[in-house]
Amino acid sequence: MPGESVTLVILGASGDLTHRLLLPGLGTLLRAKPDYDIRLIGASADDLTDEVWRDRVRTALAEGGCRPARADAMAAATRFVPLDVTDPGELQSFIDGLTEPGRPLVLYFALPPAVTQKSVQALSTLRLPDDIRLALEKPFGSNLATAKALNALLASFIPEERVFRVDHYLGKATVLNLLGLRFGNRMFEPVWNAANIERVEIIADETLALEGRAGYYDRAGAMKDMIQSHLMLVMAVFAMEQPARIDSIELRDLIVHTLRSTALWDSPEEPSSRRARYTAGVIDGRQVSDYTAEPGVDPARNTETLAQVTLEIRNARWAGVPFRLRSGKALGDGFRGIVVQFRPVAHQPEGFHNAATPNVMIIGFTPETLALSITTNAEGNRWDLEPTTLSAELGESPVRPYGEILDEILTGNTLLGVRGDMAEESWRILEPVLQAWSNGTVPLDTYTAGSYGPASWNHTGA
């Protein structure tokens, strides 16, 4: 609840994630809930001065909308500690110096996955306060085996309810709006099934190219960066059964129930996965170089910048409906959202001059929008049918996704955290895809930066 006292330690405080997303997200939270009593500590292997760190904190909090007086106070009170997060001795001394009765300690791992793994291994050997909470960024592991191993390691020294696997897409207002849209409207829930929906596409394209992120991205690629975590969870929230209540146990149980029913799409007409990499092109008037020419990229890794996977949910509600998940960089329109294609009407009365266009619902992530295409009589001729779009802009949350996630972590609420079995199921679903890509069975296509993707791909639905 607002007003709770907590110590928030950001491990990897000098990194891009901290100043680009985490601190601005905290700024939006502090503006919405100013009563939080947060003691902020930055720690990293880099040797920043307190002055540089305080300036970064002040600037990032203000960028998130935090009131100037509060941003100044937070910056004045924070400090930076040079720390080897993989060294048990340094970690023990660091944690002992921060432990304070009645003030929970949150360690936020804003670190590369490999470093997080080593740091967690070191923590498992230490004396830790009973109220410590760990927040770990995705990707959680690099495959099913490593995810299971990391889960087992965490379970050996800390309860699951104090582990927060962070996926900021679960903090997006549009994703959370799926619950209200489905379960708060009588007109939608009865048709949210295979009898009425023909296919679903969940897309997270962006116009941005690599933008200097080769150190992380060239080892992850679009599949692990976006689909395995973000889009898989969006699909599960979209498709899950109706909860009796919104709480951390029931919501996450139903998400896992959906993921356990999910498998790769099995059809000769539609490959279950595709991958591609961008070549030089132009986006919004700016020249984009070939991905393989970007500094820090190793062309031999065959890293994909566009990934697509088609899945099916094998249960009574969704049997036979393809769910296509797609994400990529350096694309022309940068659309991010969900496209729901409804089936044609079962019978159209004779006498109309043309066939009714099937309904389409588009739920936009950025900006947050809702559009529903329906069929009406044409204005010029009453026996012609034409599509009409009903649209609305959804109110943007004043708290950014990372602010929503931090709110849950600081209060100890696991509702928006990724439970261990959720992470494992996501890897389990994609394990055959990663194996096929590693074996070279799925070709690595190319597309021109600024296009919608390879011309040979079907971009209009499964």
N, C-alpha and C positions, 0 to 999 in steps of 0.2 A: 504494500500500500504506500501511497505518497508519504514522505516524511521518514521512511525507513532509513536507518544509517547503514552504510555499506562501504567497504574498501574495494575499489575497482582497480585491478592491476592489468595493464595492457602489455603483454609479452610480445615483442616485435613492434614496439611503439614507434620506431623510426620508419616503418614501412609504408607503402602506398595505401594499403587497406585502412590503416589507422587514420591518416589525415584526409583521405578522399571519401570514406564512407562511415567509419566507426564514430569518430569525434563529431562530424556534422550531424549524424543520427542522434548522438547523445545531446547535441544542442537543441534539436527539435523536441526531444523528450523533456529537457529541462525548461523549455519555454511552456510546454503544455502542463507539466507537473513540477512547479518550481520548489516544492517542499522537500524534494529528495536531499538527503545529507550524504553526499558522495565524496569520499576521500580518493582522489585520483593519483595513481602512480604509473609512470612509464618506465619500461625496462627493455633493454635491447643489448645486443653485443656491440653495437655502435657506441662510440664515446661522445654522445651529445652533451652539451652543457645544459644546466638547469635553465639558463636564460633562453637558449634556442628552443628547448622543449616547451617552456611556458608560452613563448610567442606562438608556437604551432598550435598549442591548446587553445589559446585566446582566439586566434584567427579561425580555426576550424569550428569552434563552438558558435562564434558569431555568424559564420557562414550558414550554420544550421538554424539560425534565428534566435539563439539564446540571447537574452537581454544583456546589454553591455556590462551592467554592474555585476551580474552573476558570472559572466564569462571572465571578467577581471578577477573576481574573487576566487574562482576555480583555478585560474592560471597562477595566482599568487600563492595558493596553497599546495599546488601540485609539485612534484619533484621527479627527476629522472635518475634511474639507477643503472649503470653499466652492469650487465649480467650475462653470464654464460648459462642459458636456460637448460643446457644438457648436463651441467656439472652438479652432482648431488650435494656436495658441500656448500657451494655458493647458493643453491636453491634453499637449502635448509636454513642458512643464516638469514637469507632474504625473507623467507616466510616467518621465521621466528620474530624478526623485527617488525612485522606488520600485524601480528596476531593481537587482537584486542577484544576482550569479553564484550558480548552484545553487539559486535559489529562484524557481520559475516564477511569473509574474504572471497572475492571472485577473481580467479585467474582467467583472463581472456587470451587465448592463443591466436594472435594475429600473425601467424607464422606459416612458412611452407610446411606441407604435410610431413615430410621426412624429419624436419626439425621438431615438429609437434610430437611425433612418435618417440623420438629420443628423449624429449623433455618429460613426457608422460612416464616413460620407463624409469627415469631418474626419480620422479615424484613417488613412484610405487615403493621406493625403498625408504621414504622419509617419515618423520613424525608430522602429521598434518592436523590442523584444528578440525574439530568435529563439524563445524559449519562451513567448511571450504566448499566452493562451487567451481567447477571447471567448465569453461565455454570453449568448444573446439570448432574451428572453421572447417567447411568442406574443402576439398573432397575428403570424406572420412574413409581412409584407406585408399588403395589404388586398384583393388580388385576384391573379390569375395573373401579370399583367404586372408588378406591383410586386414580387412574390416573385421572379420571374426576374431583375429588375433588381438587387435586393438580393443575390441569390446571385452574380450576375456581379461586382458591386462587391466582395464579400468575396473571391471567387476571385482578384481582381486583386492582392491584397496579403497573403493569409494562406492556408495550406493548409487543406483541408476538415477534416482530422483535428484541427485546433485551433479549430474552430468548433462550439459546443455550442448548438443550438437547443433551448430548454427546453420540454418539455411534461410537467408533473409527473404526468399520468396514467400515463406510462410508468414512473413510480416507485411507483405504487400496488401494494401487495402482491397485491391481488386480480387485477389485470391480469397481473402476472408469474405468478400462480398458474395462469393459463390454459395456460401452456406445460407445467407439471407435470401439470395435470389431463388434458390431451389426450395428451401424449406419454409420460406415466408410468403410464397405466392401459390395459391391453389392451382393456377393455370399451368405452372411449369412441372411440378413434381409428378403428376400423372403421366406426362409425356416424356419423362427423362429416362428413356429405355430403348432397347433395340427395336421395338415395334414401331417407334416413331422417329428415331434418329438413325440416319444412314451412315454417317461417319463424323469423326471429331478430329480437328487439327489443332495442336498446341504449338505455337510458333514464337521463337524469341530471336529474331534477326536483328542485326545492328549494322548501321552504316560505318561505324568505326572499324578501322583495320587493327593492326597489332598494337599500335600506340606505345611502343617501348616495353611491352610486357613479355618479351620472349623468354625471360628467365623462368617464369611460371608456365605460360601458355604453351610453349613449344614442347613441354613435357606432358601437358594435360590434353590439349586439343578440345574441340567443341563438344565431343561426346561426354568426356569426364567433367569438363568445366560447366556445362549447362544441362545436358539431358539427364545424366545419371542422377543428379541431385535435384535441381530446380524443377525441371519439366515433369519428371516422374512423379514428384509430390503434387504438383498442380493437377496432373491427371487423376491421381488418387483422390484428391479433395473433390474434383469435379464428379467422379464416378462412384464415390462411396455410398453406402446405404445410409438411411436417415438415423441420426443419433437421437436418443431420448433426451439428452442434455449435452451442452457444450462444456466438457471438462477434459482434463489431460488424459484420463484413462480411456474414456469412451471414444473420443475423437481419434486418438492415435491407434486404438484397437481397430477401428473401422478402416483407417488408412492402411494398416498392415493387412487386414482382411482383403482389401482390394488388390494390394500388391501381390499377395500370395496367389491370387487368381489370375495374375497377368503373365502372359508368355509372348514370344515373338509371333507375329502374324504369319500364318502358313498359307500361302497362295502362290500358284505358278505365275499369276499375272502381276504380282506386286512383290518385289524383293523386300525382305524384312529390314534391311539396312542399306544405306548409301553413304558415301563420304566424298568430299571434294576439297580442293585447296585453291585459293584465289591467285590469279596472275595479275600483272600490271593493268591498271585501268584508271578511270576518272570517276570520282564521287563528289557531287556538288561543286564541280569546277576545280577540285584539287587532284593532283596526280598521286596515285597510290602505286607504290612499287610492288613487284612480285613478292609474294610471301617469303620465298626462299632467299631473297636478297635482303630481307630485313636483318638488322644487326642482332646477333645472338641466336639466330635460327640455324639448326642443323638439318639440312635437306634430307639427310639419310634417315631421320626419324619418321619421315612420311606423316607428319602431323596434319590432321585434317582441320580446316577452318570452317567447314560446313558439314554438319552431321544430320542424318535423318534416320529414324527408326520407326517402324510400324508395328504396333502391338495389338493384342486382343485380350479382353478380360473375359475369362471363361467362367461366367456365371449366368444365371437366368436373366438378369437385367440387361447384360451387354453382349451376349453371344452373337457373333457374326458382325459386330461393329468394329471397323478398323480405327485405331487411335494412332494418328501420325504425329510424332514429336520431331521438331526440326529446329535447329539453331545454327547460326553462322555469323561470320564477320565480313565486312567490306561488301555488303549487299545494298542493292539499290533503294529499297523502300524502308527498311528498318522496322517492319511491322512486328509488334509484340502483342500477342493475345490469343484468344481461343476462337476458332471458327466451328460452329455447330451446323452441320448440314442435315436438315430434316428430310424424311422420305416424301415422295409425291403423295398427293391425296389418293385414297384407295379407289375412288370413283369420281369422275368429273361429269356432270350432266351434259348430255348432248345439246348443241345449240350455240355454245361459245365458239368464237372464231379461232381461238388458239388455246394451247395448253397452259395450265397454271404453272408458274415457276415455283419449285419447292422452296419452302421457308428456309431462311438462313439467319442464325443469330451470331453476332460478333461481339465478343467481350474483350475490349481493348485494355491492355496493361498500361501502356504509355502512349498517349494520355489515357486516363481511366474513363472508358466510354462503354455504352451498351447500344447496340443497333439490332433491330429485328426487321427482317424483310418479310412482308406479307403480300398476298395477292388481293387486288381490288379491281373493280370495273374501271376501264379506261375512261378518261374524261371525254375523249372525242367520240367513242362509240361504246354504248353500254354492253355490247356483246363481245368486246375485246377485253382481255385480261392483262393487267400490267402489275409489276412489282412496286410496292410502296414501302419506304423505309421509315420506321419509327425509331428515333434516336434520342439519346440523352447523354449528357456528361455527368459522370458520377462525381460526387464531392470528393476532392482529394483530401486524404487524411493530413492533418497538420503535423503528424509525427511520421517521419520517414521509416521505411522498413527496418533499418538497423535500430532506430529508436524504439520501435515496437518490440523487437527482439530483446533489446537491453532492458526494457521495462519488465519483461517476463523474468529475465535472469536476475535482476536486482531484487525482485520480490520473491524469487524462488519458485515461480510458477512454470511448470514444464509444458504448458499447453502448446506453445509454438516451438518447442524443441523437437529435434529428430531423435526418436527413440532408437536404441541399438538395432532392434529387429527391422525397423524401417530402412535403415542404411543397408543392412545385409540383403534384404529382399531386392532393393534397387540394383545392387551389384549382381545378385543371382539372375535377374531378368536379362541383364546385358552381357553376362559372361560369354555366351556363344557368339555374340557380335564381336566383342573384343578379341576372341580367339580367331574368328574368321578374318578380321582385319590384320591380326598379327601374322597369320599364315599367308596373307596376300590373296585370299579367295575373293574378297570384295575389292574391285578396282578403285584406285584413288583418282577420281575425275578432277577436272579443272573448270574454273569459271572466271570470267573477267570481273575484276573489281568494279562494282557499280551496277552489275547485272543482278538478276534474281536467282542465279544459280546456273548449273550446267543446262544447256539447251535440251539435252536428252532426257532430263528428269521430268516426270509428270508433276507439275506444280499446282494442279487444280483438284487434288483429292485422290484417295486410294481407289 
